[in-house]
Amino acid sequence: MPVQKIPEVLRSILERFPDDPMLADDTGRFCDALGRRDLQHEIYHSFLARWDEPIPQLMEYAPGGRCRFNYQAGNHFYTVWRMAAVLFDEYRKAGEFERGRDIAPTVSRISGAIVDSLDTCGGLPASSESLVRRAKELLELSNELIKANE
């Protein structure tokens, strides 16, 4: 099969399994590797527009009473959040940030859950600093889009 046909095959598989975040993420990454960022954005946007899953338990207690991220959180929550981060970054770079207005409430809900969870949990490892910063940034950006469209 020619490499250029693979995105079409993957998209047809996505149509059969539209709620699988790992499949959507992997398909988007593959499209990006082929130089088809437009398809990556379309796949991520489409997935986020229909994502309405409950927010899983984001933090867990480690031995010694310390708090740590629950990377095994159900529904591949962090994968969904990462797709939102990639998409918003690309829209902003392209000067087309308004394209994210329909998914802004979803991105706000996801980012808000991360920020709230981290704010209630002390003693986070230094490695979590970038996640905290990005979650706050995405929360602000998505809330700006929501306010602009009210």
PyRosetta script that sets phi, psi and omega in degrees:
from pyrosetta import init, pose_from_sequence

init()
pose = pose_from_sequence("MPVQKIPEVLRSILERFPDDPMLADDTGRFCDALGRRDLQHEIYHSFLARWDEPIPQLMEYAPGGRCRFNYQAGNHFYTVWRMAAVLFDEYRKAGEFERGRDIAPTVSRISGAIVDSLDTCGGLPASSESLVRRAKELLELSNELIKANE")
pose.set_psi(1, 132.5)
pose.set_omega(1, 176.8)
pose.set_phi(2, -63.9)
pose.set_psi(2, 142.3)
pose.set_omega(2, -177.6)
pose.set_phi(3, -55.8)
pose.set_psi(3, -36.8)
pose.set_omega(3, -178.1)
pose.set_phi(4, -65.8)
pose.set_psi(4, -19.5)
pose.set_omega(4, 178.5)
pose.set_phi(5, -82.7)
pose.set_psi(5, -19.8)
pose.set_omega(5, -175.1)
pose.set_phi(6, -59.9)
pose.set_psi(6, -43.1)
pose.set_omega(6, 177.6)
pose.set_phi(7, -57.4)
pose.set_psi(7, -36.8)
pose.set_omega(7, 178.1)
pose.set_phi(8, -63.7)
pose.set_psi(8, -42.2)
pose.set_omega(8, 178.9)
pose.set_phi(9, -64.7)
pose.set_psi(9, -45.4)
pose.set_omega(9, 179.5)
pose.set_phi(10, -62.6)
pose.set_psi(10, -39.0)
pose.set_omega(10, 178.3)
pose.set_phi(11, -65.6)
pose.set_psi(11, -35.8)
pose.set_omega(11, 177.4)
pose.set_phi(12, -67.6)
pose.set_psi(12, -35.2)
pose.set_omega(12, 175.2)
pose.set_phi(13, -66.6)
pose.set_psi(13, -40.3)
pose.set_omega(13, 177.4)
pose.set_phi(14, -59.3)
pose.set_psi(14, -36.2)
pose.set_omega(14, 178.5)
pose.set_phi(15, -63.8)
pose.set_psi(15, -30.8)
pose.set_omega(15, 178.6)
pose.set_phi(16, -79.8)
pose.set_psi(16, -26.9)
pose.set_omega(16, -178.5)
pose.set_phi(17, -130.6)
pose.set_psi(17, 64.5)
pose.set_omega(17, -172.2)
pose.set_phi(18, -68.9)
pose.set_psi(18, -14.9)
pose.set_omega(18, -176.8)
pose.set_phi(19, -102.4)
pose.set_psi(19, 13.4)
pose.set_omega(19, -178.0)
pose.set_phi(20, -94.2)
pose.set_psi(20, 102.8)
pose.set_omega(20, -176.9)
pose.set_phi(21, -64.5)
pose.set_psi(21, -34.2)
pose.set_omega(21, -179.9)
pose.set_phi(22, -67.1)
pose.set_psi(22, -40.0)
pose.set_omega(22, 178.1)
pose.set_phi(23, -65.3)
pose.set_psi(23, -43.2)
pose.set_omega(23, 178.2)
pose.set_phi(24, -63.0)
pose.set_psi(24, -43.3)
pose.set_omega(24, -179.7)
pose.set_phi(25, -65.2)
pose.set_psi(25, -47.7)
pose.set_omega(25, -179.7)
pose.set_phi(26, -63.1)
pose.set_psi(26, -39.7)
pose.set_omega(26, 178.6)
pose.set_phi(27, -64.6)
pose.set_psi(27, -43.3)
pose.set_omega(27, 177.7)
pose.set_phi(28, -62.2)
pose.set_psi(28, -41.8)
pose.set_omega(28, 178.7)
pose.set_phi(29, -64.5)
pose.set_psi(29, -40.1)
pose.set_omega(29, 179.3)
pose.set_phi(30, -64.8)
pose.set_psi(30, -43.2)
pose.set_omega(30, 178.6)
pose.set_phi(31, -61.3)
pose.set_psi(31, -40.7)
pose.set_omega(31, 177.6)
pose.set_phi(32, -62.3)
pose.set_psi(32, -42.6)
pose.set_omega(32, 179.2)
pose.set_phi(33, -62.7)
pose.set_psi(33, -28.6)
pose.set_omega(33, 177.6)
pose.set_phi(34, -85.0)
pose.set_psi(34, 1.6)
pose.set_omega(34, -178.1)
pose.set_phi(35, 82.5)
pose.set_psi(35, 17.2)
pose.set_omega(35, -179.8)
pose.set_phi(36, -108.7)
pose.set_psi(36, 62.2)
pose.set_omega(36, 179.0)
pose.set_phi(37, -60.9)
pose.set_psi(37, -30.2)
pose.set_omega(37, 177.9)
pose.set_phi(38, -58.8)
pose.set_psi(38, -41.1)
pose.set_omega(38, 177.3)
pose.set_phi(39, -69.3)
pose.set_psi(39, -39.2)
pose.set_omega(39, 176.5)
pose.set_phi(40, -57.7)
pose.set_psi(40, -47.4)
pose.set_omega(40, -179.3)
pose.set_phi(41, -63.4)
pose.set_psi(41, -41.9)
pose.set_omega(41, 179.6)
pose.set_phi(42, -61.5)
pose.set_psi(42, -43.8)
pose.set_omega(42, -179.5)
pose.set_phi(43, -65.6)
pose.set_psi(43, -47.9)
pose.set_omega(43, -179.7)
pose.set_phi(44, -63.3)
pose.set_psi(44, -44.6)
pose.set_omega(44, -178.3)
pose.set_phi(45, -62.8)
pose.set_psi(45, -46.9)
pose.set_omega(45, 179.8)
pose.set_phi(46, -59.5)
pose.set_psi(46, -43.0)
pose.set_omega(46, 179.2)
pose.set_phi(47, -63.6)
pose.set_psi(47, -47.9)
pose.set_omega(47, -178.2)
pose.set_phi(48, -66.3)
pose.set_psi(48, -31.3)
pose.set_omega(48, -179.9)
pose.set_phi(49, -65.5)
pose.set_psi(49, -26.9)
pose.set_omega(49, -179.2)
pose.set_phi(50, -108.7)
pose.set_psi(50, -3.9)
pose.set_omega(50, -178.2)
pose.set_phi(51, -71.5)
pose.set_psi(51, 124.1)
pose.set_omega(51, -179.5)
pose.set_phi(52, -147.1)
pose.set_psi(52, 44.2)
pose.set_omega(52, -178.2)
pose.set_phi(53, -84.9)
pose.set_psi(53, 157.6)
pose.set_omega(53, 174.1)
pose.set_phi(54, -67.2)
pose.set_psi(54, 151.8)
pose.set_omega(54, 178.2)
pose.set_phi(55, -79.0)
pose.set_psi(55, 125.3)
pose.set_omega(55, -179.7)
pose.set_phi(56, -76.8)
pose.set_psi(56, 172.5)
pose.set_omega(56, 174.3)
pose.set_phi(57, -65.9)
pose.set_psi(57, 114.5)
pose.set_omega(57, -172.2)
pose.set_phi(58, -88.5)
pose.set_psi(58, -23.7)
pose.set_omega(58, -177.7)
pose.set_phi(59, -121.9)
pose.set_psi(59, 155.4)
pose.set_omega(59, 175.6)
pose.set_phi(60, -143.2)
pose.set_psi(60, 157.0)
pose.set_omega(60, 179.7)
pose.set_phi(61, -90.0)
pose.set_psi(61, 132.7)
pose.set_omega(61, 178.7)
pose.set_phi(62, -95.9)
pose.set_psi(62, 169.4)
pose.set_omega(62, 176.0)
pose.set_phi(63, -53.9)
pose.set_psi(63, 142.9)
pose.set_omega(63, -179.0)
pose.set_phi(64, 85.9)
pose.set_psi(64, 7.1)
pose.set_omega(64, 177.0)
pose.set_phi(65, 79.2)
pose.set_psi(65, 6.4)
pose.set_omega(65, 178.4)
pose.set_phi(66, -78.8)
pose.set_psi(66, 158.6)
pose.set_omega(66, -178.6)
pose.set_phi(67, -103.7)
pose.set_psi(67, 142.4)
pose.set_omega(67, 177.5)
pose.set_phi(68, -144.6)
pose.set_psi(68, 162.2)
pose.set_omega(68, 178.3)
pose.set_phi(69, -67.0)
pose.set_psi(69, 142.6)
pose.set_omega(69, 173.5)
pose.set_phi(70, -95.9)
pose.set_psi(70, 85.3)
pose.set_omega(70, -177.5)
pose.set_phi(71, -69.0)
pose.set_psi(71, -12.0)
pose.set_omega(71, 177.3)
pose.set_phi(72, -92.6)
pose.set_psi(72, 15.7)
pose.set_omega(72, -178.3)
pose.set_phi(73, -52.3)
pose.set_psi(73, 137.8)
pose.set_omega(73, -176.6)
pose.set_phi(74, -57.0)
pose.set_psi(74, 158.8)
pose.set_omega(74, 175.8)
pose.set_phi(75, 62.7)
pose.set_psi(75, 19.1)
pose.set_omega(75, 177.5)
pose.set_phi(76, 51.3)
pose.set_psi(76, 47.4)
pose.set_omega(76, -175.6)
pose.set_phi(77, -54.1)
pose.set_psi(77, -44.7)
pose.set_omega(77, -177.8)
pose.set_phi(78, -67.5)
pose.set_psi(78, -29.1)
pose.set_omega(78, 175.2)
pose.set_phi(79, -65.5)
pose.set_psi(79, -43.7)
pose.set_omega(79, 178.7)
pose.set_phi(80, -62.7)
pose.set_psi(80, -44.1)
pose.set_omega(80, 180.0)
pose.set_phi(81, -63.5)
pose.set_psi(81, -40.5)
pose.set_omega(81, 179.7)
pose.set_phi(82, -64.8)
pose.set_psi(82, -37.9)
pose.set_omega(82, 176.1)
pose.set_phi(83, -60.8)
pose.set_psi(83, -42.0)
pose.set_omega(83, 178.4)
pose.set_phi(84, -62.8)
pose.set_psi(84, -42.0)
pose.set_omega(84, -179.9)
pose.set_phi(85, -63.4)
pose.set_psi(85, -44.8)
pose.set_omega(85, 178.8)
pose.set_phi(86, -60.8)
pose.set_psi(86, -47.0)
pose.set_omega(86, -176.6)
pose.set_phi(87, -64.1)
pose.set_psi(87, -47.3)
pose.set_omega(87, 180.0)
pose.set_phi(88, -64.1)
pose.set_psi(88, -38.8)
pose.set_omega(88, 176.8)
pose.set_phi(89, -60.2)
pose.set_psi(89, -44.4)
pose.set_omega(89, -178.9)
pose.set_phi(90, -67.5)
pose.set_psi(90, -41.2)
pose.set_omega(90, 177.9)
pose.set_phi(91, -62.0)
pose.set_psi(91, -41.4)
pose.set_omega(91, -178.9)
pose.set_phi(92, -67.3)
pose.set_psi(92, -43.7)
pose.set_omega(92, 178.8)
pose.set_phi(93, -59.8)
pose.set_psi(93, -37.2)
pose.set_omega(93, -177.7)
pose.set_phi(94, -82.1)
pose.set_psi(94, -2.8)
pose.set_omega(94, -177.9)
pose.set_phi(95, 70.2)
pose.set_psi(95, 24.2)
pose.set_omega(95, -178.0)
pose.set_phi(96, -122.2)
pose.set_psi(96, 41.2)
pose.set_omega(96, -174.2)
pose.set_phi(97, -60.1)
pose.set_psi(97, -29.5)
pose.set_omega(97, 179.6)
pose.set_phi(98, -60.4)
pose.set_psi(98, -21.0)
pose.set_omega(98, 178.8)
pose.set_phi(99, -60.8)
pose.set_psi(99, -20.1)
pose.set_omega(99, -178.8)
pose.set_phi(100, -89.8)
pose.set_psi(100, 5.6)
pose.set_omega(100, -173.9)
pose.set_phi(101, -63.6)
pose.set_psi(101, -34.5)
pose.set_omega(101, -178.9)
pose.set_phi(102, -74.0)
pose.set_psi(102, -22.9)
pose.set_omega(102, 178.1)
pose.set_phi(103, -101.0)
pose.set_psi(103, -1.5)
pose.set_omega(103, -178.4)
pose.set_phi(104, -56.8)
pose.set_psi(104, -41.8)
pose.set_omega(104, 177.9)
pose.set_phi(105, -61.4)
pose.set_psi(105, -37.6)
pose.set_omega(105, 178.1)
pose.set_phi(106, -67.9)
pose.set_psi(106, -44.8)
pose.set_omega(106, 179.8)
pose.set_phi(107, -64.5)
pose.set_psi(107, -38.0)
pose.set_omega(107, 177.5)
pose.set_phi(108, -64.1)
pose.set_psi(108, -43.7)
pose.set_omega(108, -179.7)
pose.set_phi(109, -63.7)
pose.set_psi(109, -43.9)
pose.set_omega(109, -180.0)
pose.set_phi(110, -65.9)
pose.set_psi(110, -50.2)
pose.set_omega(110, -177.7)
pose.set_phi(111, -66.9)
pose.set_psi(111, -38.4)
pose.set_omega(111, 177.9)
pose.set_phi(112, -61.6)
pose.set_psi(112, -38.8)
pose.set_omega(112, 178.2)
pose.set_phi(113, -63.9)
pose.set_psi(113, -39.7)
pose.set_omega(113, 178.8)
pose.set_phi(114, -66.5)
pose.set_psi(114, -47.8)
pose.set_omega(114, -179.1)
pose.set_phi(115, -61.7)
pose.set_psi(115, -47.3)
pose.set_omega(115, -179.9)
pose.set_phi(116, -61.1)
pose.set_psi(116, -41.9)
pose.set_omega(116, -179.4)
pose.set_phi(117, -64.3)
pose.set_psi(117, -42.6)
pose.set_omega(117, -178.8)
pose.set_phi(118, -71.0)
pose.set_psi(118, -33.7)
pose.set_omega(118, 179.5)
pose.set_phi(119, -67.7)
pose.set_psi(119, -26.0)
pose.set_omega(119, -178.0)
pose.set_phi(120, -92.8)
pose.set_psi(120, -1.7)
pose.set_omega(120, -175.9)
pose.set_phi(121, -120.2)
pose.set_psi(121, 116.8)
pose.set_omega(121, -179.0)
pose.set_phi(122, -88.7)
pose.set_psi(122, 168.6)
pose.set_omega(122, 174.5)
pose.set_phi(123, 68.4)
pose.set_psi(123, 35.1)
pose.set_omega(123, 179.6)
pose.set_phi(124, -70.7)
pose.set_psi(124, 145.7)
pose.set_omega(124, 179.0)
pose.set_phi(125, -67.5)
pose.set_psi(125, 155.4)
pose.set_omega(125, -179.5)
pose.set_phi(126, -59.4)
pose.set_psi(126, -27.7)
pose.set_omega(126, -179.4)
pose.set_phi(127, -66.1)
pose.set_psi(127, -15.7)
pose.set_omega(127, -179.4)
pose.set_phi(128, -86.0)
pose.set_psi(128, -6.3)
pose.set_omega(128, -175.5)
pose.set_phi(129, -56.1)
pose.set_psi(129, -42.9)
pose.set_omega(129, -178.1)
pose.set_phi(130, -68.9)
pose.set_psi(130, -36.3)
pose.set_omega(130, 177.0)
pose.set_phi(131, -63.8)
pose.set_psi(131, -43.9)
pose.set_omega(131, 179.0)
pose.set_phi(132, -60.2)
pose.set_psi(132, -49.1)
pose.set_omega(132, -178.3)
pose.set_phi(133, -61.1)
pose.set_psi(133, -46.1)
pose.set_omega(133, -179.0)
pose.set_phi(134, -66.5)
pose.set_psi(134, -39.6)
pose.set_omega(134, -179.8)
pose.set_phi(135, -64.1)
pose.set_psi(135, -42.2)
pose.set_omega(135, 178.3)
pose.set_phi(136, -65.0)
pose.set_psi(136, -41.2)
pose.set_omega(136, 179.0)
pose.set_phi(137, -62.8)
pose.set_psi(137, -46.8)
pose.set_omega(137, 179.1)
pose.set_phi(138, -65.3)
pose.set_psi(138, -36.0)
pose.set_omega(138, 177.6)
pose.set_phi(139, -62.4)
pose.set_psi(139, -45.8)
pose.set_omega(139, 178.2)
pose.set_phi(140, -62.2)
pose.set_psi(140, -47.6)
pose.set_omega(140, -178.3)
pose.set_phi(141, -61.9)
pose.set_psi(141, -45.9)
pose.set_omega(141, -178.9)
pose.set_phi(142, -66.5)
pose.set_psi(142, -38.1)
pose.set_omega(142, 177.9)
pose.set_phi(143, -67.0)
pose.set_psi(143, -34.0)
pose.set_omega(143, 175.0)
pose.set_phi(144, -61.4)
pose.set_psi(144, -44.0)
pose.set_omega(144, 178.7)
pose.set_phi(145, -63.6)
pose.set_psi(145, -40.2)
pose.set_omega(145, 179.9)
pose.set_phi(146, -63.3)
pose.set_psi(146, -47.2)
pose.set_omega(146, -179.6)
pose.set_phi(147, -63.8)
pose.set_psi(147, -38.3)
pose.set_omega(147, -179.2)
pose.set_phi(148, -66.0)
pose.set_psi(148, -23.9)
pose.set_omega(148, -177.2)
pose.set_phi(149, -103.8)
pose.set_psi(149, 10.0)
pose.set_omega(149, 177.5)
pose.set_phi(150, -83.3)
pose.dump_pdb("model.pdb")
